[in-house]
Amino acid sequence: MRTDLDRLTDILEAIEQIEKYANKGVEVFEADELIQTWMVKHLENIGEACRAMSSALRIAHAEIPWEDIIRRGLI
């Protein structure tokens, strides 16, 4: 069974992957459908990991907009 720590690690890894291409700029992003798909997939991964977090963790860190992240990640 995956733990909250596993899911937090997944989120950090997804952010690292997004940053690889986000740093290249908007022009590169807009010109390459593969990069767009890559980033969307990692955003989905972030949303899914947040959705799977325990209620205890979400309550303990209520300052994080969990529902917004989940909604945006699952679009």
Buried (B, 14 or more C-beta within 10 A) or exposed (E): EEEBEEBBEBBEBBBEBBEEBBEEEEEEBEEEEEBEEBBEEBBBBBBBBBBEBEEEBBEEEEEEEBEEBBEBBEE
